[in-house]
Amino acid sequence: MNALQTFLAMGGYAAYVWPAYALFFIVLIADTVAPRLRRRRILVELRARLARQSARQERHSTPLAPSD
């Protein structure tokens, strides 16, 4: 066996080591992506809330035209 194959075999524990590394990187990526997605969703909700609030204020502050 060459050195790379020996390294990849992990002394016979490759079936345990490589899935552990994979799981670690999946969790690391999820831990990075989840807050960004949450932030984006919260910003969209806040923009929608501000737009509704602004529209509501415009409706209440606009004087009605007098009807003759």
Summary of the structure (lengths in Angstrom):
residues: 68
radius of gyration: 28.6
end to end distance: 98.3
largest distance: 98.3
contacts: 113
relative contact order: 0.05
helix: 85%
strand: 0%
